[in-house]
Amino acid sequence: MEKAAQERGIDPKTHCDEMVKRFQSLWERLNISNNDFIRTTEDRHRTVVQKVLQDLYDRGEIYQASYDGWYCVPCERFWTEKDLTDGKCPDCLRPVNEISEKNYFFRMSAYQKWLIEHIESTRDSSSPVAEKRNPGFLRSPLEDLCISRPKKRLVGVLRSLLIKTM
């Protein structure tokens, strides 16, 4: 968002304000509705995120560590060396930047066994989507989840993860 705003010569919040209007207009044209619309800049969002993150941190579920990896700016995503396609982002095939930074991580690895058991116990083999609920991808060691980004990259913590689970 920050880079797109800079390219347009406006501040990031103004850029986001304009993008929100475009998305809402598109949803209306596509007859998509929702019960509530929240932006990460709203106080009610910040309050909930701060409370949830503080609780997780207090319980030792979040820790700070350095992260090194290949970052795709357009996709806002880190990749490992093995994930790259000819040294480029496997999603958009654009160049990636090598970045090292301090971030906060959620101890996702601690929940690997629980996740596998939950997926297997709730799978309905008669469902056409049963194969999509195969926890095979969880058989490899599950890495902890990076849940923050430095302010210099101007992206909120857990923005989509928290909204989807609440």
N, C-alpha and C positions, 0 to 999 in steps of 0.2 A: 504494500500500500504506500509505504513511504517513497519507494522508488518511482512508482506510477505518479504520485502526486508531484514529486520533483520534476519529472519529465513534462508535466502539464503546467508547472510554475505556480502551483497552489499548495496550501498546507494539507497534511494528511486528513485532518478531520473534515475539511471542506470536500476533499475527494470522496471520502466515505459517505458524507451526507448526500452527495450526488448519486453515488452508486446505490444507496439504499432506495432512493426514489425510482431508479431504473428497475431494480429487482421487484419492488412492490408493484410497479406498473405491469411488469411481465407476469407476475403471479396473478394479477387481476385478469389480464387477457387470457391466461391459461386456466382460469377458474380455480385457482389454488387458494385455499383459505387456511387460516390458522386461528387458534384461540388467543394467542398472544404473540407479540413481536418484541424482542428485547435486543438491545445493542450492548456490546461490551463496554461502551462508554457510560452507560446508565449507572447511577448510584446503586440501584437495587441489584444489578448484576455484580458490581464490584463488592458489595457487602456480602453476598452469598459466597462468592469465590474466595474472598479473604477468610471467611469463617471456615469453609471446607478445607482450604489449604492449611490454615493454622491448626485445625484439628488433626489432619494427617501428619503434619510436621511434629506436633506434640506427641503423637503416638509412634514416632520413629519410622513412619511410612515414606517420608520424604527426606532426602539428604542432598547436600551440595557436592558436586564433583566437576572435574574438567571433562570436556567433551571434545573429541577431535573427529573430524569427518569431512565429507564432501557435501557442500551445500548448493542446492539449486535455488536461485533467487526467485524466478517466476513461479515455481511450484512450492516455495517456502518449505523445503524438505531436505533433511540430511540423508545421505546415502553412504554405505560402506564401499570400500574399494571393489569388492566382489559384485556389488549390485550395479555398478556403472556399465554402460554400454559404450565401448570404445572410448572410455574416459569421459563420457557425457551422461547426463541425466537419463535414466531409462524410460521415464514418462514422456518428456518433451524433447529429448535429444539435444538440449542446449548445453553449453559449457557449464561446469560446476566450479565452485571456489572452495579451496581447502581452508577450513576454519577451525580454530581452537578457541574455546571459550568456557567460562564457568557457568554451569546451569544447575537447576534443581531437577532431581529425578524421583519418580515414584517407584517403589520397590515392587514392580510388576513380577519379577522373577520369583518372589515369595508366594505368588498365587498360581503358579504353573499347574501344580497337581490339582488344586481346587477347580481351575478352569477346565481342565480335561475331564474331570469327574462330572462337573456340571453339564458340559456339552453332551457328554455320553449319556447321562441319566435323563436328559430332557429331549433327546432326539427321538423323533417319531419316524420309524423306518418306512412307514407307508406314505409319508409325505414326499411330494416331488422335490422338495428342497432339502431332503435329508442329507444328501451328499454334500451340500454346501455347509452343513453343520458338522463336518468331519474335522476333529481336532488334530489332524495329522501335522499341521503346521506348528503345533505346540510341542511336538516330540523333540525338536531341537531345543537347546537351552534358550529359554525366554529371557530377553534382555530387559533391564529396567527402562522405564519410559521417561524420556526427557519431557518435562512439563513446563519449562520456562525458556525464555529467550532474552537476551540482553536488551535493554531499552533502546540501544542504538539500532536494533532491527524493528522496533516499534510494533511488536505483535503481542497480544495478550496471552496470559497464562491459561492453559486449559480451556480456551474459549469454546471450542466445539465439544470437547469431551464432556465438560460439566453440563452444558446445555442439553446434550442428548440424553444424559442419564438422570436428569432431574424431572 
